[in-house]
Amino acid sequence: MQYVQNRWIKENTIEYREYQDKISEAASKQNTLVVLPTAMGKTIIALLIVTKVLDRDMNKKIMFLAPTRPLVEQHKKTFEKFLKLGLNLAVITGKIKPKDRGKLYQFTDIVFATPQTVKNDIKKHVFSFKDFSLLIIDEAQHCVGDYAYTYIARRFKQEAEGIIVGLTASPGRSEKIREIKRHLGIEHVEIRSEKDKDVKPYIQDVDFVWVGVRLPKEIEDVKDKLEKMRDERIEELNKWGMINKTKMTKSEIFRLQSDVSRKVHENGFYYSVLSKISEILKLEHALELLETQSFDALRDYLLEIKTKGKTKADKRLASDERIEEIIKTLENPIEHPKILALKKIVEKELKDPNRRIIIFAQYRSTVRKIKEELEKVSGCHPTILVGQAGRDGLKQKEQVEIIRRYEDGEFNTLITTSIGEEGIHLGSATTAIFYEAVPSEVRAIQRRGRVGREQPGKVYVLITRNTRDEAYYWAALNKEKKMKKILYRMKDQLDLEKFARNK
């Protein structure tokens, strides 16, 4: 095996990969967006970029940003593992007092930090970027809107004579890519996919299994009732002259809601329209729970509307006799076919004691339901990983501990919401199960990237046939194809512009 030879890196510790060397060389010279499949070593590329920048000027500082404290800690540990002694590395988060953070900025060579803390410290003049030569932004798909990354990048461009590098597995759709490019001042794009020749040798085989299930007859009847209730309300919007169609997508409903919200001060009629839209959105959510989640979740949601609902929309829905009929149907012991399919998959996978499973689900209620059901499966030792918000949220310290115990093999099944999709290294996962399809290409890519990192893996996608599950699945695939085309085109365009300038 050939290793990276570098005065900053410990000998025989990093395997030499041509694509990592080429990407880091290009990114060390200009503002670059690096788009690379998960598990292809974005942190190693960042490390190599750092060494090349240090070779030019070791008196300037470097900042490496990541969205969460666990991810920041992971990056620092990776750098400590491979860098020789002599450089000062420090983590800066909101857990550290401002006066102590000021000293760390001053005396640290490579700062690993969370963006909100850095943004606050810049605004309070705790430090400035005049002494920095490189800003690395991990999970650069967040560099849009008013996220802290955008403010930090702007200040870096104003104050530092340095380079910005954005790292991501999936920046998103065209308008988002253009916004990221603008905020980071991107001059060059480095993109690789699983099909590129220099990446292929390092890609682990991942099998994709599409598991289709069908709703039982009595639940199909429930679905029909909910759809009819929703369509009746859409027809009312039609009669009121608010729309001229009989079917609406969820995004169209949200756009209409946004448009009407801006007009409520003009005419009281628009309050009635907003209330009607609220009913439609609640029915849409009920249908999503029925089609993609669990019947328990749907029953609990409808019961909450019926017993605790306070808005006019809630009360009108609760007064519809079909809601009571649906609740009665859901009181019968009917299990969602996804739960049954999931238990079979887990049982089959865990026949191999070396398998480590990660299950993604959209809602915490579903995560809890899955854990409850998997505790009944022989040999399955499940645990839950969720975000910090809410009464049942996990503090970052608790998240880190759960991941450690999962990696150590104490748990062989990790059930998680979107918190498990992004960034955090889960090297031992061999099997990923999507409890539902997601329409976002970014999230689909991140979910897939949790397996096949260090050994071949398998991905199962549970799909309820003839529901939004199927639509979401194909939507994500099509968006991913478009995203890659846009990035390759952007790379070619920027390269041509650079060639023209240097001619």
C-alpha positions in Angstrom: 0.0 0.0 0.0 1.2 3.5 -0.9 1.0 6.1 1.8 0.8 9.9 1.8 4.3 11.5 2.2 4.0 14.8 3.9 6.0 16.7 6.5 2.9 17.5 8.5 1.4 13.9 8.5 2.5 10.9 10.5 4.3 8.4 8.3 2.3 5.4 7.0 -1.0 6.5 8.4 -3.0 7.8 5.3 -3.5 5.6 2.2 -2.5 7.6 -0.9 -5.5 8.1 -3.2 -4.9 9.9 -6.5 -8.4 11.6 -6.5 -7.8 12.9 -2.9 -4.5 14.3 -3.9 -5.8 16.0 -7.1 -8.8 17.5 -5.3 -6.8 18.8 -2.4 -4.2 20.3 -4.8 -6.8 22.2 -6.7 -8.8 23.3 -3.7 -5.7 24.6 -1.9 -5.4 27.3 -4.5 -8.9 28.7 -5.0 -12.3 28.9 -3.5 -13.7 25.4 -4.2 -16.8 23.4 -3.8 -15.9 19.7 -3.2 -18.8 17.3 -3.9 -18.0 13.7 -3.1 -19.9 10.6 -2.2 -20.1 9.9 1.5 -17.3 7.7 2.8 -14.9 8.9 0.2 -12.8 10.8 2.7 -13.9 14.5 2.7 -12.2 15.0 6.1 -9.0 13.5 4.7 -9.2 15.8 1.7 -9.7 18.7 4.1 -6.6 17.6 6.0 -4.5 17.5 2.8 -5.7 20.9 1.9 -4.7 22.2 5.3 -1.1 20.8 4.9 -0.7 22.4 1.4 -1.9 25.8 2.8 0.4 25.5 5.8 3.3 24.8 3.4 2.7 28.3 1.9 2.2 30.1 5.2 2.4 28.4 8.6 1.9 31.7 10.4 -1.7 32.0 9.5 -4.6 30.2 11.2 -7.2 27.8 9.8 -10.9 27.3 10.7 -12.9 24.1 10.1 -16.6 24.5 10.6 -19.3 21.8 11.0 -23.0 22.1 12.0 -22.9 20.2 15.3 -20.6 19.7 18.2 -20.3 15.9 17.8 -19.2 16.4 14.2 -16.8 19.1 15.2 -15.3 16.8 17.8 -15.0 14.0 15.2 -13.1 16.2 12.7 -10.6 17.3 15.4 -10.0 13.7 16.4 -9.3 12.8 12.8 -6.8 15.6 12.5 -5.1 14.6 15.8 -4.9 11.0 14.6 -2.9 11.9 11.5 -1.1 15.2 12.2 2.4 15.3 13.7 2.9 17.2 17.0 3.6 20.9 16.8 0.2 22.3 15.8 -2.3 23.6 18.3 -5.8 22.2 17.7 -8.9 23.3 19.6 -12.7 22.9 19.5 -14.7 26.1 20.0 -18.4 25.8 20.8 -21.0 27.6 22.8 -20.1 25.4 25.8 -16.9 27.4 26.3 -17.1 30.9 27.9 -16.6 33.9 25.5 -13.5 35.1 27.3 -11.9 31.7 27.0 -12.9 31.4 23.4 -11.0 34.6 22.7 -7.8 33.1 24.0 -8.4 29.9 21.9 -8.8 31.9 18.7 -5.6 33.8 19.5 -3.4 30.8 20.3 -4.8 28.0 18.2 -3.4 27.0 14.7 -6.5 25.1 13.6 -9.9 26.0 15.0 -12.7 23.4 14.8 -16.0 25.2 15.6 -19.8 25.3 15.3 -21.1 28.1 13.0 -23.5 29.9 15.4 -20.7 30.3 18.0 -18.3 31.7 15.4 -21.0 34.1 14.1 -21.7 35.4 17.6 -18.0 35.9 18.3 -17.5 37.8 15.1 -20.4 40.1 15.9 -19.1 40.7 19.4 -15.5 41.3 18.1 -14.1 38.4 20.0 -11.8 37.7 17.0 -11.5 38.6 13.3 -10.4 36.6 10.2 -7.4 38.9 9.4 -5.0 36.2 10.7 -6.7 33.3 8.9 -5.7 31.8 5.5 -8.3 29.0 5.1 -11.9 28.5 5.9 -13.3 24.9 5.5 -17.1 24.6 5.6 -18.4 21.0 6.1 -21.9 20.1 5.0 -21.8 23.1 2.8 -25.4 22.5 1.6 -26.4 24.6 4.6 -24.7 27.7 3.2 -28.1 29.2 2.1 -30.6 31.6 3.5 -29.8 33.1 6.9 -27.8 30.1 8.2 -24.7 31.2 10.1 -22.4 29.9 7.4 -23.5 32.6 5.0 -22.6 35.4 7.4 -19.3 33.8 8.3 -18.3 33.3 4.7 -19.1 37.0 3.9 -17.0 38.2 6.8 -14.1 35.9 5.8 -14.1 37.2 2.2 -14.1 40.8 3.7 -11.4 40.3 6.3 -9.1 37.5 5.2 -6.7 37.0 2.3 -7.5 33.3 2.1 -9.4 30.5 0.5 -12.8 29.0 1.2 -13.5 25.3 0.7 -17.0 23.9 0.9 -17.4 20.1 1.5 -20.7 18.2 0.8 -22.1 15.0 -0.5 -25.2 16.7 -1.9 -25.6 20.4 -2.3 -29.2 20.2 -3.6 -31.1 21.5 -6.5 -30.0 24.2 -9.0 -31.1 27.3 -7.2 -29.5 26.1 -4.0 -26.3 25.3 -5.8 -26.2 28.8 -7.3 -26.8 30.3 -3.9 -24.0 28.3 -2.3 -21.7 29.3 -5.1 -22.5 33.0 -4.5 -22.1 32.9 -0.8 -18.8 31.0 -0.8 -17.4 32.9 -3.8 -16.8 29.5 -5.6 -14.2 29.7 -8.4 -13.9 25.9 -9.0 -15.9 22.7 -8.5 -14.4 19.3 -7.7 -17.0 16.6 -8.1 -16.8 12.8 -8.2 -19.5 10.2 -8.4 -19.4 6.5 -7.8 -18.9 6.0 -11.5 -15.7 8.1 -11.9 -12.6 5.9 -12.7 -10.4 7.3 -9.9 -13.1 6.8 -7.3 -14.4 3.3 -8.3 -11.6 1.3 -6.7 -12.5 2.6 -3.3 -16.3 2.2 -3.5 -17.7 -0.6 -1.5 -20.5 -2.7 -3.1 -23.9 -1.7 -1.8 -27.0 -3.7 -2.7 -30.3 -1.9 -3.0 -33.5 -3.7 -2.2 -36.9 -2.2 -3.0 -39.5 -3.7 -0.6 -43.0 -3.1 -1.7 -46.0 -3.5 0.7 -49.7 -3.0 0.3 -52.2 -1.5 2.6 -54.9 -3.9 3.9 -58.5 -3.5 2.6 -59.9 -1.7 5.7 -57.0 0.8 5.6 -57.5 1.4 1.9 -61.1 2.4 2.9 -59.7 4.8 5.5 -57.4 6.3 2.8 -60.3 6.8 0.5 -62.3 8.6 3.2 -59.4 11.0 4.0 -58.7 11.7 0.3 -62.4 12.4 -0.3 -62.4 14.8 2.7 -59.3 16.6 1.4 -60.7 16.8 -2.2 -64.0 18.3 -1.0 -62.1 21.1 0.7 -59.9 21.7 -2.4 -63.2 21.9 -4.4 -64.4 24.6 -1.9 -61.3 26.7 -2.7 -62.2 26.2 -6.3 -65.7 27.6 -5.8 -64.3 30.5 -3.9 -62.1 31.4 -6.9 -58.8 30.8 -5.1 -57.6 28.0 -7.5 -58.7 26.6 -10.8 -57.7 22.9 -10.3 -59.1 19.8 -8.6 -55.8 18.4 -7.4 -53.0 20.1 -5.6 -49.5 19.0 -4.5 -48.3 19.7 -1.0 -45.9 22.4 -2.3 -48.7 24.1 -4.2 -50.8 24.1 -1.0 -48.0 25.7 0.9 -47.5 28.3 -1.8 -51.2 29.2 -1.7 -51.0 29.4 2.1 -48.1 31.8 1.8 -49.8 34.0 -0.8 -53.0 34.2 1.1 -51.2 35.0 4.4 -49.9 38.2 2.7 -53.4 39.3 1.9 -55.3 38.7 5.2 -55.1 42.4 6.1 -56.9 43.3 2.9 -60.1 41.3 3.5 -61.4 39.2 6.3 -62.5 36.6 3.7 -58.9 35.5 3.5 -59.0 34.3 7.1 -61.6 31.7 6.1 -59.4 30.7 3.1 -56.4 30.2 5.5 -58.6 28.1 7.8 -59.7 25.9 4.9 -56.1 25.5 3.7 -55.2 24.4 7.3 -57.8 21.7 7.1 -56.4 20.5 3.8 -52.8 20.4 5.2 -54.0 18.4 8.3 -55.7 15.9 6.0 -52.5 15.7 3.9 -50.5 15.0 7.1 -53.0 12.3 8.1 -52.6 10.7 4.7 -48.8 10.8 5.0 -49.0 9.1 8.4 -51.3 6.4 7.0 -49.4 5.7 3.9 -45.8 5.9 5.1 -45.7 5.7 8.9 -48.0 3.7 11.2 -51.7 3.3 11.9 -51.0 4.1 15.6 -49.5 7.4 14.6 -52.6 8.3 12.5 -55.0 7.3 15.3 -53.1 9.4 17.8 -53.0 12.4 15.5 -56.8 12.3 14.8 -57.6 11.8 18.5 -55.5 14.9 19.3 -57.5 16.9 16.7 -60.8 15.6 18.1 -60.0 16.0 21.8 -57.5 18.8 22.0 -58.0 20.8 18.8 -58.6 24.5 19.4 -58.7 26.1 16.0 -61.7 26.4 13.7 -60.0 24.0 11.3 -59.6 21.4 14.1 -63.2 21.8 15.2 -64.6 21.5 11.7 -62.6 18.3 11.0 -63.6 16.9 14.4 -67.3 17.4 13.6 -67.0 15.4 10.4 -68.5 12.0 11.2 -65.9 10.3 9.0 -63.1 11.2 11.5 -65.0 9.2 14.2 -65.4 6.3 11.8 -61.7 6.3 11.0 -60.7 6.3 14.6 -63.0 3.3 15.3 -61.4 1.4 12.5 -57.9 2.2 13.8 -58.8 0.9 17.2 -58.7 -2.6 15.7 -55.4 -4.4 16.1 -54.1 -3.8 12.5 -50.4 -3.5 12.0 -48.9 -1.4 9.2 -47.4 -3.8 6.7 -44.1 -1.9 6.8 -43.7 -2.9 10.5 -44.1 -6.5 9.6 -41.7 -6.2 6.6 -39.2 -4.4 8.8 -39.2 -7.1 11.5 -38.6 -9.8 8.8 -35.6 -7.8 7.3 -34.0 -7.2 10.7 -34.5 -10.9 11.7 -32.9 -12.0 8.5 -30.0 -9.5 8.6 -29.1 -10.3 12.3 -28.6 -14.0 11.5 -25.1 -12.8 10.8 -23.9 -11.5 14.2 -21.5 -9.1 12.5 -24.3 -7.1 10.9 -25.0 -3.6 12.2 -28.3 -2.0 11.2 -29.3 1.6 11.0 -33.0 2.5 10.4 -34.2 5.9 9.3 -37.7 7.2 10.0 -39.2 10.6 9.5 -41.1 11.0 12.9 -40.1 10.3 16.4 -43.4 8.6 17.1 -42.4 6.1 14.4 -38.9 5.7 15.8 -40.4 4.8 19.2 -42.9 2.4 17.6 -40.1 0.7 15.6 -37.9 0.3 18.8 -40.9 -1.2 20.7 -41.5 -3.7 17.9 -37.9 -4.6 17.3 -37.4 -5.4 21.0 -39.6 -8.4 20.3 -37.2 -9.7 17.6 -34.7 -12.3 18.8 -31.1 -11.1 18.8 -32.0 -7.5 18.1 -30.7 -4.9 20.5 -32.1 -1.5 19.4 -31.4 2.0 20.5 -32.7 5.4 19.5 -30.8 8.5 18.2 -32.8 11.7 17.9 -32.1 15.5 18.0 -32.0 17.8 21.0 -35.4 19.5 20.7 -38.5 18.4 22.7 -39.2 16.6 25.9 -37.7 13.3 24.6 -34.7 15.0 22.9 -31.1 13.9 23.5 -28.3 16.3 24.5 -25.3 16.2 22.3 -23.3 14.4 25.0 -26.0 11.7 25.1 -26.0 11.4 21.3 -22.2 10.9 21.3 -22.5 8.2 23.9 -25.2 6.4 22.0 -23.1 6.4 18.8 -20.1 5.1 20.8 -22.1 2.2 22.3 -23.5 1.4 18.8 -20.0 1.4 17.3 -18.7 -0.8 20.1 -21.4 -3.3 19.4 -23.5 -2.9 22.6 -26.4 -2.1 20.3 -26.7 -3.8 16.9 -29.6 -1.6 15.6 -29.7 2.2 15.6 -33.1 3.8 14.9 -32.8 7.5 14.0 -34.5 10.5 12.6 -32.8 13.0 10.3 -30.1 13.6 13.0 -28.4 10.3 11.8 -28.4 11.3 8.2 -25.7 14.0 8.2 -22.0 13.9 8.8 -21.7 11.7 11.8 -19.4 8.8 11.2 -21.0 5.4 11.7 -18.4 3.1 10.2 -19.8 -0.1 11.6 -23.2 0.1 9.8 -23.6 -2.7 7.3 -27.4 -2.4 6.6 -29.5 0.7 6.2 -33.3 0.6 6.1 -35.3 3.5 4.9 -38.7 3.1 6.7 -40.1 5.6 4.1 -38.8 7.2 0.9 -37.8 10.8 1.1 -38.4 13.3 -1.7 -35.2 15.2 -1.0 -32.2 14.0 -3.0 -29.9 15.5 -0.3 -31.4 13.3 2.4 -31.6 10.2 0.2 -27.9 10.5 -0.6 -27.0 11.1 3.1 -29.0 8.1 4.2 -27.4 5.8 1.6 -24.0 7.1 2.7 -24.4 5.6 6.2 -23.4 2.1 4.9 -20.7 0.8 2.6 -18.1 2.9 4.3 -15.6 0.3 5.5 -17.2 -2.9 4.1 -19.9 -3.9 1.6 -23.4 -3.0 2.6 -27.1 -3.3 1.9 -29.9 -0.7 1.6 -33.6 -1.5 1.9 -36.3 1.0 1.0 -39.8 0.2 2.3 -42.4 1.5 -0.1 -46.2 1.4 0.4 -47.4 0.8 -3.2 -49.7 3.3 -4.9 -48.9 6.0 -2.3 -46.7 9.0 -2.0 -43.9 6.6 -1.0 -43.5 5.7 -4.7 -43.6 9.3 -5.8 -41.0 10.4 -3.2 -38.7 7.6 -4.2 -38.6 8.5 -7.9 -38.6 12.2 -7.2 -35.4 11.9 -5.1 -33.7 9.8 -7.9 -34.6 12.3 -10.6 -33.4 15.3 -8.5 -30.1 13.6 -7.8 -29.5 13.1 -11.5 -30.3 16.7 -12.3 -28.1 17.9 -9.4 -25.0 16.0 -10.8 -25.6 17.3 -14.3 -25.7 20.9 -13.0 -22.5 20.4 -10.9 -20.6 18.9 -13.8 -21.8 21.7 -16.1 -20.8 24.3 -13.5 -17.3 22.7 -13.2 -16.8 22.9 -16.9 -18.0 26.5 -17.1 -15.7 27.7 -14.3 -12.8 25.9 -15.8 -13.5 27.6 -19.2 -13.7 31.0 -17.5 -10.4 30.4 -15.7 -8.8 29.3 -19.0 -10.1 32.4 -20.7 -8.7 34.7 -18.0 -5.3 33.0 -18.1 -5.0 32.9 -21.9 
